[in-house]
Amino acid sequence: MMKYKFYNMEFMNYNTPKMKVVKKRGSAYISYGEDNKYPEYLDSLIQNAEHNAILQSKVDFISGEGFNIDGLTPEQIEFFVDNDMDGFATSITTDYERYGGFCFKVIRSKDLSIVTNLQHVDFSKVRVNEKEDGYLIGDDWTVYRTNSVEIAPYDPNSPQPESLYYYKGSSKTTYPYPKYYGAIPAIETGIEIDNFHLNHVRNGFFIPTVFNFNNGIPEEEEQDIIERDIRGKFTGTDNAGKFLLSFNEDKDSAVTVDTFEPADLDKMFDVLAEQIQQKILVGHRVTTPSLFGVKTEGQLGGRMELVEGFELFKSIYASPVQKTICSIIEEVLDDNWSDLTVELKGLNPITERLNIIDIKDNLTDDELRASAGYDEREMSEIDAKLHRLNRLQPAIATKIIERLSDEEIMELYTGEKQ
């Protein structure tokens, strides 16, 4: 009688880690995620190029140029310069965009009368204690036991030499959700697709693959061992394209390998990649992808589109975050200066990041001439014109010179008005 056995084709069920608040009996702190490693998981997501580009661009747009100190007093300017408040703003903005929250130490003078320094603390290093009335700052929460120090929460009515200002946005849980939380599965899918292709290219062989052992049906225990070995060595994106080395007693008992590569697999990946990209953009509330260095099909990325897109992003996202950060700084420094008003200056992508070709191709002749210092109403000093011209990108300067009249060119050459 012919002996045979059928196996169900099984697929691994993978769920992305969830942001859970876990209280464990006997623990000195509340776990940030089931395994207390959720911040490290969020760190791993920056492997996705689009996600990382958007995060970095958001930080630049919000705090890229630091604080505007033009209207501050000399004493306030000294505080902001000595304590590198521009770098501080970038650090807490980076944490806010990556983790959904930020924290920093508030350090006061010996008599506790004023604040002498604000020190950024990496949000991933902080845990809320088990009583939820203080915080622990640890070296490495990925290990079983980590060195940590306890610090009191910031309280303006009960000043401490050192306290921790802990900001978690509008989150009602102990730890915050990142703004892009809904896009995390798409972000991780993109990482795995890239990882699969990388290993596929490295190994030069494609799976899924069926391994037919044509030398009889082994006992149940041996079948399980073979199944575990193959599952462990030949599944997952890290093993894309691995091959099987088989040693056989003779040709009749050799292992045969049958592949069943789906048709149009390249097109399937293209469609999936486009869907992933859209979900990442939506998760980040991005309406003009080219602002963030992400090129999408159907978007031209012209100057007006970028201008309008940036103004929209600034009004609905960047400005509210800037106001929140500034209001917190004003609150914490109230004992120093009750009338302090600060403003964050983010980078303006229209002037800082816009493609040079886009600029010169979309400006009129008058705009190009004006950008070099020429005004039809009144000519400025020639030296000033040359200075402005020299500061421009070569592509723009060349375009401007092409639009100048012979008299204007001679004026620049001779230094005298024609």
Helices and strands as residue ranges (DSSP letters): E 21-22, E 31-32, H 38-44, G 45-47, H 49-63, H 74-82, H 85-99, E 102-108, E 115-121, G 123-125, E 126-128, E 135-138, E 148-153, E 162-167, G 181-183, H 184-203, E 209-213, H 220-234, G 237-239, G 251-253, E 255-259, H 265-283, G 289-292, H 303-313, I 314-318, H 319-332, H 349-352, H 356-362, H 365-371, H 382-391, H 394-403, H 406-414
